[in-house]
Amino acid sequence: MTKKSLNVFEAILKYGHDEDFVPQASEDFQPTDAPAGSNEKIEELRRRVELGLPLWHTSDRCDYSGLTGAVRPRE
């Protein structure tokens, strides 16, 4: 079992880094309708990084229109 890196500095020491990395869009690079900050959007960004894809798709959701949220009643 491999030890997980505790922070970004440990990960760089273990795996190195590539300042010249250029993400490549492929058929896996699809837009998402997930709103910013949602678990779904964060998971999609994680997936994109793992696949070497760009983080931001030009057709990703860019606003919160049409969404509803929980409303807490006043006390």
ZIVENUR-V454767 format. One record per residue. N is the residue number from 1. NEAR is the number of other ideal C-beta (glycine too) atoms within 8 Angstrom. D_LAST is the distance of its C-alpha to the last C-alpha in Angstrom with 1 decimal. Layout:
n: {N	N}
near: {NEAR	NEAR}
d_last: {D_LAST	D_LAST}
This chain:
n: {1	2	3	4	5	6	7	8	9	10	11	12	13	14	15	16	17	18	19	20	21	22	23	24	25	26	27	28	29	30	31	32	33	34	35	36	37	38	39	40	41	42	43	44	45	46	47	48	49	50	51	52	53	54	55	56	57	58	59	60	61	62	63	64	65	66	67	68	69	70	71	72	73	74	75}
near: {2	3	4	4	8	4	6	6	6	9	9	9	5	7	5	5	5	5	4	4	6	4	9	6	6	7	3	6	9	5	8	10	4	8	8	6	5	8	5	8	13	9	8	10	9	8	9	12	9	6	8	7	13	8	7	5	9	5	4	8	10	3	4	6	4	3	6	2	4	3	4	4	4	3	2}
d_last: {50.5	49.8	47.4	44.5	44.3	41.6	41.3	42.9	45.7	46.8	46.8	49.0	51.4	51.6	51.8	52.6	51.3	52.7	52.1	54.2	52.1	51.7	49.4	51.2	49.6	50.8	50.0	47.1	45.5	43.2	40.2	36.7	33.9	31.3	28.8	29.2	27.4	27.0	28.7	31.2	32.2	32.6	34.7	36.8	37.5	38.6	40.9	42.4	43.2	44.8	46.9	48.0	46.4	44.9	41.2	40.4	41.6	42.0	40.3	37.2	33.9	33.2	30.0	26.7	27.7	27.2	24.6	21.2	18.4	15.3	12.3	8.9	6.4	3.7	0.0}
